Amino acid sequence: MLLRTFIAGILLASGAFAQLTSFPKPSYFRETFSKSTAKVALKDPVRLKDFVVGEKLELSLKNYLALVMANNTDIQIQMISLEVPQDAITRAFATWDPTARASFTSNRTISQSTNILDGVPTTGSVSALTQPAQFSYSQTLPTGLNYGATYSAGKTTTSSKNATFDPSVTSALAFTVSQPLIKNRGTYVNRLALMSARSRYRQSEYNLRAQLLILVNAAENAYWDVVSARETLKVSEGAREVSAAFLKLSEKQLELGALSPLDIFNPQQQLANADLVVSQAKFALAQKEDALRKQISVDLDPALRKLPIALTETVDIMTESTSVDTEQAVARAMANRPDLKSAVQNLDIDELAIQSARNGLLPNLSLSFNYASQGVGGNFIPTGAPGGLTDAISQMFGFGYPGYGFGINLVLPIRSHSASADMADAVSNRKRDTLNVRTTQQGVRLDILNAVVSLQGSVEQLKLAKLAQDFAQKNLDAENKKYELGTDINQNVILAQNALVQAESNVVVNQIGMRRNLLTLLTKTGELLDDRGIVIQ
């Protein structure tokens, strides 16, 4: 009998603990009792020193974007946004978490005797000590079935002579099973919360990708801002050199008497204006470089923040490689745009909400079963035979004194305003999100059309700007020749110089504009991250 008792106890305990993923492993206690800390340690920027070449921070576009993904603070903030919906998935499993409970109490009572059978004078007192203990385990399965096992034991000691057992020991083992038959029945209904959490997590991934498209677009624009400012400075410095050379020629002509003193002011003014433009271009470049340093968080490193930045990309671009088929671009955008995928994912969430609301309208009918076995032990007073807990457990596992039964429970909602409102809200949300998918699709198409038109316009404008630059250079050469021959005045030469500077500046602006329009098109089609080799992990 003791062997049967021992084996049954082991099976019961192992069946309960098999449902626990970490108990009684040490990790369970570390997770449960460890002190939570709110301290957050921020890591220093990484890989910056890998691109230091000759006291300069040399960056290609590819390397720059790699540093942006590794160090940009705004991107790191967006990456954390996935943790909350991921925790929601973990929280959804709480419905099926098993629970183990244990309790023990010890109570002593002293009361006045009122029965002569107690064996004490009626004016005396009776002392009683009760020590009940209970251990239980319960869990709800994904099918909706709830089961539980409870073991209870108790010991009672009394000074009364009226007791049959003293001490008296009881032991009982009970099993209960309850299965919903209509509401909350089946794996699908009971996993709706989990499926909804997973669907929201996928939506969060799409939203993260959409935010990264925006941030990477801004980061690459910052790169081209620096390139643009650098090329503008080169144009300004070239214009200053031309103005300085023309002023030197004019001063030589003034010394030889070939130029009137009144005509020297135009070249001097031209050089002063060129110096001003160069100064403005230098400070504009410094501002753009500071913005670039923030993108890769080099501003957080005192040893590297003051290093000059050398960008290896040029503004030259082949206009022949920019032809785009509009409808194909729209099709790619419809397949890749994360904001559109997020809008479509909302429909899945709405469908799950409708199923959950429909379940809430159903009546609650459940079928339950219970079975219990008990045993009694202790010192049997009439015979003086000793006994204890082992006797009670042996009787309990002998199942000679069982109790069992079943029941049906029905909760029929005559009218449920709350469930009806939940269903109406779920249907309304589905209608709204369906329209939102349509308007998002229309917006995607319009974005692509605008991006393609802008790109095509920049291609034509760049061709015209290069043509205008060529004519401006030829015009300046002609004016210089006529001025050297004495058939023209220096004012026309200065006007030709200004026209050439403006034409060269227009070429740079249109080259950068074409780069930006290509970047915008890749962003609008949702292909920017893949085109730049960026993988989200």
C-alpha positions as CSV (number, residue, x, y, z in Angstrom):
1,M,0.0,0.0,0.0
2,L,2.8,2.4,0.8
3,L,4.4,1.7,-2.5
4,R,1.2,2.5,-4.4
5,T,0.9,5.7,-2.3
6,F,4.5,6.7,-3.2
7,I,4.1,6.0,-6.9
8,A,0.8,7.9,-7.1
9,G,2.3,10.9,-5.4
10,I,5.3,11.0,-7.8
11,L,3.0,10.8,-10.8
12,L,0.8,13.6,-9.5
13,A,3.8,15.8,-8.8
14,S,5.5,15.1,-12.1
15,G,2.3,15.7,-14.1
16,A,2.0,19.1,-12.5
17,F,5.6,20.2,-12.8
18,A,5.8,19.0,-16.4
19,Q,3.6,22.0,-17.3
20,L,6.1,24.5,-15.7
21,T,8.8,25.6,-18.1
22,S,11.3,26.8,-15.6
23,F,10.2,25.5,-12.1
24,P,12.1,24.2,-10.2
25,K,15.2,25.2,-12.2
26,P,17.5,27.9,-10.7
27,S,16.4,30.3,-13.5
28,Y,12.8,30.3,-12.1
29,F,14.0,31.7,-8.8
30,R,16.4,34.1,-10.4
31,E,13.5,35.5,-12.6
32,T,11.1,35.5,-9.7
33,F,13.1,36.9,-6.9
34,S,15.8,38.9,-8.6
35,K,15.8,42.7,-8.1
36,S,14.7,44.6,-11.1
37,T,16.9,47.5,-12.0
38,A,15.9,50.6,-13.9
39,K,19.4,51.6,-14.8
40,V,20.1,51.8,-18.5
41,A,23.7,51.7,-19.8
42,L,24.1,53.4,-23.1
43,K,26.8,52.0,-25.4
44,D,29.4,54.2,-27.1
45,P,29.3,54.6,-30.9
46,V,30.9,51.7,-32.7
47,R,33.2,51.2,-35.8
48,L,34.0,55.0,-36.1
49,K,37.7,54.5,-35.9
50,D,37.6,51.9,-38.7
51,F,37.1,54.8,-41.2
52,V,39.7,57.2,-39.9
53,V,42.3,57.7,-42.7
54,G,45.1,60.2,-42.4
55,E,43.5,62.3,-39.6
56,K,40.2,62.4,-41.6
57,L,37.0,60.5,-41.3
58,E,36.6,59.1,-44.8
59,L,33.2,57.8,-45.7
60,S,31.6,56.3,-48.8
61,L,27.8,56.3,-48.9
62,K,27.7,52.6,-48.1
63,N,30.0,52.9,-45.1
64,Y,28.2,56.0,-43.9
65,L,24.8,54.2,-43.9
66,A,26.4,51.3,-42.1
67,L,27.4,53.7,-39.3
68,V,24.0,55.3,-39.4
69,M,22.3,51.9,-38.8
70,A,24.8,51.0,-36.0
71,N,24.9,54.4,-34.1
72,N,22.0,56.6,-35.0
73,T,20.0,57.3,-31.8
74,D,16.7,57.8,-33.6
75,I,17.0,54.4,-35.3
76,Q,17.9,52.8,-32.0
77,I,14.7,54.3,-30.5
78,Q,12.7,52.9,-33.3
79,M,14.2,49.4,-32.9
80,I,13.0,49.3,-29.3
81,S,9.5,49.9,-30.4
82,L,9.2,46.1,-31.3
83,E,9.8,45.1,-27.7
84,V,6.3,46.1,-26.4
85,P,4.3,44.2,-29.0
86,Q,6.7,41.2,-28.5
87,D,5.9,41.4,-24.8
88,A,2.2,41.4,-25.6
89,I,2.7,38.0,-27.3
90,T,4.3,36.7,-24.1
91,R,1.4,38.2,-22.1
92,A,-1.2,36.4,-24.3
93,F,0.2,33.0,-23.1
94,A,-0.8,33.9,-19.6
95,T,-4.3,32.4,-20.2
96,W,-2.7,29.0,-20.2
97,D,-0.3,29.5,-17.3
98,P,-0.5,26.7,-14.7
99,T,-0.9,27.7,-11.1
100,A,0.3,25.8,-8.0
101,R,-1.0,26.8,-4.6
102,A,-0.1,25.6,-1.1
103,S,-1.5,26.6,2.3
104,F,-1.0,25.5,5.9
105,T,-2.7,26.9,9.0
106,S,-2.5,25.9,12.7
107,N,-5.3,26.9,15.0
108,R,-5.8,26.1,18.7
109,T,-9.1,26.8,20.4
110,I,-10.0,26.4,24.1
111,S,-13.7,26.2,24.8
112,Q,-15.9,25.5,27.8
113,S,-17.1,21.9,28.0
114,T,-20.9,21.4,27.6
115,N,-21.0,17.6,27.2
116,I,-20.4,15.1,29.9
117,L,-19.0,12.8,27.3
118,D,-16.0,15.1,26.9
119,G,-14.6,13.4,30.0
120,V,-14.1,16.7,31.9
121,P,-16.4,18.5,34.4
122,T,-18.9,20.7,32.7
123,T,-17.2,23.7,34.2
124,G,-13.9,22.6,32.7
125,S,-12.4,23.4,29.3
126,V,-11.7,21.5,26.1
127,S,-8.6,22.2,24.1
128,A,-8.4,21.5,20.3
129,L,-5.6,21.9,17.8
130,T,-6.4,21.8,14.1
131,Q,-3.7,21.9,11.4
132,P,-5.1,21.8,7.8
133,A,-2.9,21.8,4.8
134,Q,-3.8,22.0,1.1
135,F,-1.9,21.7,-2.2
136,S,-3.5,22.4,-5.5
137,Y,-2.6,22.6,-9.2
138,S,-4.8,24.0,-12.0
139,Q,-4.5,25.0,-15.6
140,T,-6.6,26.0,-18.6
141,L,-5.7,24.3,-21.9
142,P,-6.0,26.0,-25.4
143,T,-9.2,24.0,-26.0
144,G,-10.9,25.8,-23.1
145,L,-10.8,22.8,-20.9
146,N,-9.9,23.6,-17.3
147,Y,-8.5,20.9,-15.0
148,G,-7.3,20.9,-11.5
149,A,-6.0,18.5,-8.8
150,T,-6.2,19.3,-5.0
151,Y,-4.6,17.4,-2.2
152,S,-5.7,18.3,1.3
153,A,-4.7,16.9,4.7
154,G,-5.5,17.8,8.2
155,K,-4.6,16.9,11.7
156,T,-6.9,17.5,14.8
157,T,-5.9,16.9,18.4
158,T,-8.3,17.4,21.3
159,S,-8.4,16.9,25.0
160,S,-12.0,15.7,24.8
161,K,-12.6,12.0,25.6
162,N,-15.5,12.0,23.2
163,A,-13.3,11.7,20.1
164,T,-13.0,8.4,18.2
165,F,-9.5,9.3,16.9
166,D,-7.0,11.4,18.8
167,P,-5.1,12.7,17.0
168,S,-7.4,12.5,13.9
169,V,-5.7,12.7,10.5
170,T,-7.6,13.2,7.3
171,S,-6.3,13.0,3.7
172,A,-8.3,13.8,0.5
173,L,-7.4,14.0,-3.2
174,A,-9.8,15.6,-5.6
175,F,-9.8,16.1,-9.5
176,T,-12.0,18.5,-11.3
177,V,-12.5,19.0,-15.1
178,S,-14.6,21.7,-16.8
179,Q,-15.2,22.1,-20.5
180,P,-17.0,24.9,-22.2
181,L,-19.5,23.6,-24.8
182,I,-20.5,26.8,-26.7
183,K,-18.7,30.0,-25.6
184,N,-14.9,29.7,-25.3
185,R,-15.0,26.3,-26.9
186,G,-12.1,25.2,-29.1
187,T,-8.5,26.1,-29.8
188,Y,-9.3,28.8,-32.3
189,V,-11.5,30.9,-30.0
190,N,-9.2,30.6,-27.1
191,R,-6.1,31.6,-29.2
192,L,-7.7,34.7,-30.6
193,A,-5.9,37.0,-28.1
194,L,-2.6,35.3,-29.0
195,M,-3.2,35.6,-32.8
196,S,-4.2,39.2,-32.4
197,A,-1.0,39.9,-30.4
198,R,1.1,38.2,-33.2
199,S,-0.8,40.2,-35.9
200,R,-0.1,43.4,-34.0
201,Y,3.6,42.4,-33.8
202,R,3.7,42.0,-37.6
203,Q,2.1,45.3,-38.0
204,S,4.7,46.8,-35.7
205,E,7.4,45.3,-37.9
206,Y,5.9,47.0,-40.9
207,N,5.6,50.3,-39.0
208,L,9.3,50.0,-38.0
209,R,10.3,49.5,-41.6
210,A,8.2,52.5,-42.6
211,Q,10.0,54.6,-39.9
212,L,13.4,53.3,-41.0
213,L,12.7,54.3,-44.6
214,I,12.1,57.9,-43.4
215,L,15.1,57.9,-41.1
216,V,17.5,56.4,-43.7
217,N,16.1,58.8,-46.3
218,A,16.9,61.7,-44.0
219,A,20.3,60.3,-43.2
220,E,21.2,60.0,-46.9
221,N,19.9,63.4,-47.6
222,A,22.3,64.7,-44.9
223,Y,25.1,63.0,-46.8
224,W,24.1,64.7,-50.1
225,D,23.7,68.0,-48.2
226,V,27.4,67.8,-47.3
227,V,28.4,66.8,-50.9
228,S,26.3,69.7,-52.2
229,A,27.8,72.2,-49.8
230,R,31.3,70.9,-50.7
231,E,30.7,71.3,-54.4
232,T,29.2,74.7,-53.9
233,L,32.3,75.7,-52.0
234,K,34.5,74.4,-54.9
235,V,32.4,76.5,-57.4
236,S,32.7,79.6,-55.2
237,E,36.5,79.1,-54.7
238,G,36.9,78.7,-58.5
239,A,34.9,81.9,-59.1
240,R,37.1,83.7,-56.6
241,E,40.2,82.5,-58.4
242,V,38.8,83.8,-61.7
243,S,37.9,87.2,-60.1
244,A,41.4,87.4,-58.5
245,A,43.1,86.7,-61.8
246,F,40.9,89.3,-63.6
247,L,41.7,91.9,-60.9
248,K,45.4,91.2,-61.2
249,L,45.1,91.7,-65.0
250,S,43.2,94.9,-64.5
251,E,45.8,96.3,-62.0
252,K,48.6,95.5,-64.5
253,Q,46.7,97.4,-67.2
254,L,46.2,100.3,-64.8
255,E,49.9,100.4,-64.1
256,L,50.6,100.5,-67.9
257,G,48.0,103.2,-68.3
258,A,45.8,101.1,-70.5
259,L,43.0,101.3,-68.0
260,S,41.3,104.2,-66.4
261,P,41.5,104.4,-62.6
262,L,37.7,104.6,-62.5
263,D,37.5,101.1,-64.1
264,I,39.4,99.3,-61.3
265,F,36.5,99.4,-58.9
266,N,34.4,96.8,-60.8
267,P,37.1,94.0,-60.6
268,Q,37.7,94.9,-56.9
269,Q,34.0,94.7,-56.1
270,Q,33.8,91.4,-58.0
271,L,36.6,89.9,-55.9
272,A,35.0,91.2,-52.7
273,N,31.7,89.6,-53.6
274,A,33.5,86.3,-54.4
275,D,35.2,86.4,-51.0
276,L,31.8,86.8,-49.4
277,V,30.3,83.9,-51.3
278,V,33.3,81.7,-50.3
279,S,32.9,82.6,-46.7
280,Q,29.2,81.8,-46.7
281,A,29.9,78.5,-48.5
282,K,32.5,77.5,-45.8
283,F,30.1,78.2,-42.9
284,A,27.3,76.4,-44.7
285,L,29.5,73.4,-45.2
286,A,30.5,73.4,-41.5
287,Q,26.8,73.3,-40.5
288,K,26.0,70.4,-42.9
289,E,29.0,68.5,-41.6
290,D,27.8,69.0,-38.0
291,A,24.4,67.6,-39.0
292,L,26.2,64.6,-40.6
293,R,28.2,63.9,-37.4
294,K,24.9,63.7,-35.5
295,Q,23.6,61.1,-37.9
296,I,26.5,58.7,-37.1
297,S,26.8,59.9,-33.5
298,V,30.4,60.8,-34.0
299,D,29.6,64.0,-32.0
300,L,29.5,61.7,-28.9
301,D,33.1,60.8,-29.2
302,P,35.4,63.6,-28.0
303,A,38.4,62.1,-29.8
304,L,36.8,62.0,-33.3
305,R,34.2,64.7,-33.3
306,K,36.6,67.4,-34.6
307,L,38.1,65.3,-37.4
308,P,37.5,66.7,-40.9
309,I,35.0,64.6,-42.9
310,A,35.9,63.4,-46.4
311,L,33.0,62.0,-48.4
312,T,34.1,59.9,-51.4
313,E,30.9,60.1,-53.4
314,T,30.7,62.5,-56.3
315,V,27.8,64.4,-57.8
316,D,28.3,63.0,-61.3
317,I,25.4,60.7,-62.4
318,M,24.5,59.0,-65.6
319,T,21.2,60.4,-66.8
320,E,20.7,57.5,-69.2
321,S,20.4,55.0,-66.3
322,T,17.4,56.8,-64.8
323,S,14.6,55.7,-67.1
324,V,11.6,54.4,-65.0
325,D,8.5,52.6,-66.1
326,T,5.8,54.2,-64.0
327,E,3.4,51.3,-63.9
328,Q,6.2,48.9,-62.9
329,A,7.2,51.3,-60.2
330,V,3.7,51.5,-58.9
331,A,3.5,47.7,-58.8
332,R,6.7,47.4,-56.9
333,A,5.4,50.0,-54.4
334,M,2.2,48.1,-53.9
335,A,4.2,45.0,-53.1
336,N,6.9,46.6,-50.9
337,R,5.5,49.7,-49.2
338,P,5.4,48.9,-45.4
339,D,2.7,51.5,-44.6
340,L,0.4,49.7,-47.1
341,K,1.2,46.3,-45.5
342,S,0.5,47.8,-42.1
343,A,-2.9,49.0,-43.4
344,V,-3.7,45.5,-44.8
345,Q,-2.6,43.9,-41.5
346,N,-5.2,46.0,-39.7
347,L,-7.8,44.0,-41.6
348,D,-6.5,40.8,-40.0
349,I,-6.6,42.3,-36.6
350,D,-10.2,43.5,-37.3
351,E,-11.3,40.0,-38.4
352,L,-9.9,38.5,-35.1
353,A,-11.8,41.2,-33.2
354,I,-15.0,40.3,-35.0
355,Q,-14.5,36.6,-34.1
356,S,-13.9,37.6,-30.5
357,A,-17.0,39.8,-30.3
358,R,-19.1,37.0,-31.9
359,N,-17.8,34.6,-29.2
360,G,-18.9,37.2,-26.6
361,L,-22.5,37.0,-27.8
362,L,-22.8,33.3,-27.3
363,P,-24.4,31.7,-24.2
364,N,-22.0,30.1,-21.7
365,L,-22.7,26.4,-21.4
366,S,-20.1,24.2,-19.6
367,L,-19.9,20.6,-18.5
368,S,-17.9,19.7,-15.4
369,F,-16.8,16.5,-13.7
370,N,-15.3,15.9,-10.3
371,Y,-13.8,12.9,-8.5
372,A,-12.5,12.7,-5.0
373,S,-11.0,10.0,-2.7
374,Q,-10.4,10.3,1.0
375,G,-8.9,8.5,4.0
376,V,-8.9,8.8,7.8
377,G,-6.1,7.8,10.2
378,G,-4.9,8.5,13.7
379,N,-4.9,6.8,17.1
380,F,-8.1,4.7,17.4
381,I,-9.2,5.4,21.0
382,P,-11.5,2.4,21.6
383,T,-8.8,-0.1,20.8
384,G,-5.7,2.0,21.5
385,A,-4.4,1.1,18.1
386,P,-1.9,3.7,16.8
387,G,-2.1,5.2,13.4
388,G,-1.2,8.3,11.4
389,L,-0.9,10.0,8.0
390,T,0.2,6.9,6.2
391,D,-3.0,5.2,7.1
392,A,-5.0,8.1,5.8
393,I,-3.0,8.2,2.5
394,S,-3.3,4.5,2.1
395,Q,-7.1,4.7,2.3
396,M,-7.2,7.7,0.0
397,F,-5.1,6.0,-2.7
398,G,-7.1,2.8,-2.2
399,F,-10.1,4.7,-3.6
400,G,-12.4,2.8,-1.3
401,Y,-14.2,5.9,-0.2
402,P,-14.7,7.9,-3.4
403,G,-17.0,10.8,-4.3
404,Y,-17.8,11.8,-7.8
405,G,-20.3,13.7,-9.8
406,F,-20.9,16.0,-12.8
407,G,-22.7,19.2,-13.5
408,I,-24.0,21.4,-16.3
409,N,-23.9,25.2,-16.0
410,L,-25.7,27.5,-18.4
411,V,-25.5,31.3,-18.5
412,L,-27.9,32.6,-21.1
413,P,-27.6,36.3,-21.8
414,I,-31.1,37.7,-22.4
415,R,-29.6,40.9,-23.6
416,S,-26.0,42.0,-23.7
417,H,-25.5,45.6,-24.6
418,S,-21.8,45.4,-24.0
419,A,-21.2,42.4,-26.4
420,S,-23.5,43.9,-29.0
421,A,-21.6,47.2,-28.8
422,D,-18.3,45.3,-29.1
423,M,-19.5,43.6,-32.3
424,A,-20.7,46.9,-33.8
425,D,-17.4,48.5,-33.0
426,A,-15.5,45.6,-34.6
427,V,-17.5,45.8,-37.8
428,S,-17.1,49.6,-38.0
429,N,-13.4,49.3,-37.5
430,R,-13.3,46.7,-40.3
431,K,-15.2,49.1,-42.7
432,R,-12.9,52.0,-41.7
433,D,-9.7,50.0,-42.2
434,T,-10.9,48.7,-45.5
435,L,-11.4,52.3,-46.7
436,N,-8.0,53.1,-45.2
437,V,-6.4,50.4,-47.4
438,R,-8.0,52.0,-50.5
439,T,-6.8,55.5,-49.6
440,T,-3.3,54.3,-48.8
441,Q,-3.2,52.5,-52.2
442,Q,-4.3,55.8,-53.9
443,G,-1.7,57.7,-51.9
444,V,1.0,55.2,-52.9
445,R,0.2,55.5,-56.6
446,L,0.2,59.3,-56.4
447,D,3.6,59.3,-54.5
448,I,5.1,57.2,-57.3
449,L,3.7,59.4,-60.1
450,N,5.0,62.5,-58.4
451,A,8.4,60.9,-57.7
452,V,8.7,59.7,-61.4
453,V,7.8,63.1,-62.7
454,S,10.3,64.8,-60.4
455,L,13.0,62.4,-61.5
456,Q,12.2,62.9,-65.2
457,G,12.2,66.7,-64.7
458,S,15.6,66.6,-62.9
459,V,17.0,64.6,-65.8
460,E,15.9,67.2,-68.3
461,Q,17.0,70.1,-66.1
462,L,20.4,68.6,-65.6
463,K,20.9,68.3,-69.4
464,L,19.8,71.9,-69.9
465,A,22.0,73.1,-67.0
466,K,25.1,71.4,-68.5
467,L,24.3,73.0,-71.9
468,A,23.9,76.4,-70.2
469,Q,27.3,75.9,-68.4
470,D,29.0,75.1,-71.7
471,F,27.6,78.3,-73.3
472,A,28.5,80.4,-70.2
473,Q,32.1,79.1,-70.4
474,K,32.3,79.9,-74.2
475,N,30.8,83.4,-73.6
476,L,33.4,84.1,-70.8
477,D,36.2,83.0,-73.1
478,A,34.9,85.3,-75.8
479,E,34.6,88.3,-73.5
480,N,38.1,87.7,-72.1
481,K,39.4,87.6,-75.7
482,K,37.6,90.8,-76.7
483,Y,38.8,92.5,-73.5
484,E,42.4,91.5,-74.2
485,L,42.0,93.0,-77.7
486,G,40.6,96.2,-76.3
487,T,37.2,95.8,-78.0
488,D,35.2,95.3,-74.8
489,I,34.9,96.7,-71.3
490,N,35.7,94.9,-68.1
491,Q,32.1,95.1,-66.9
492,N,31.0,92.7,-69.6
493,V,33.8,90.3,-68.6
494,I,32.5,90.5,-65.0
495,L,28.9,89.8,-66.1
496,A,30.2,86.8,-68.1
497,Q,32.1,85.6,-65.0
498,N,28.9,85.8,-62.8
499,A,26.9,84.0,-65.5
500,L,29.4,81.2,-65.5
501,V,29.4,80.9,-61.7
502,Q,25.6,80.8,-61.7
503,A,25.6,78.1,-64.5
504,E,28.1,75.9,-62.6
505,S,26.1,76.3,-59.5
506,N,22.9,75.3,-61.4
507,V,24.7,72.1,-62.6
508,V,25.6,71.2,-59.0
509,V,22.1,71.9,-57.8
510,N,20.6,69.8,-60.5
511,Q,23.0,66.9,-60.0
512,I,22.2,66.8,-56.3
513,G,18.5,67.2,-57.1
514,M,18.7,64.2,-59.3
515,R,20.4,62.2,-56.6
516,R,17.6,63.3,-54.1
517,N,14.8,62.4,-56.6
518,L,16.3,58.9,-57.1
519,L,16.4,58.6,-53.3
520,T,12.8,59.7,-53.0
521,L,11.7,57.2,-55.7
522,L,13.4,54.4,-53.9
523,T,11.8,55.5,-50.6
524,K,8.3,55.7,-52.2
525,T,8.6,52.3,-53.7
526,G,9.8,50.9,-50.4
527,E,13.0,49.5,-51.9
528,L,15.5,51.9,-50.3
529,L,16.6,49.6,-47.5
530,D,17.1,46.6,-49.9
531,D,18.9,48.8,-52.5
532,R,21.3,50.0,-49.8
533,G,21.9,46.5,-48.4
534,I,20.2,47.3,-45.1
535,V,18.9,44.2,-43.3
536,I,16.7,44.6,-40.2
537,Q,17.5,42.0,-37.5
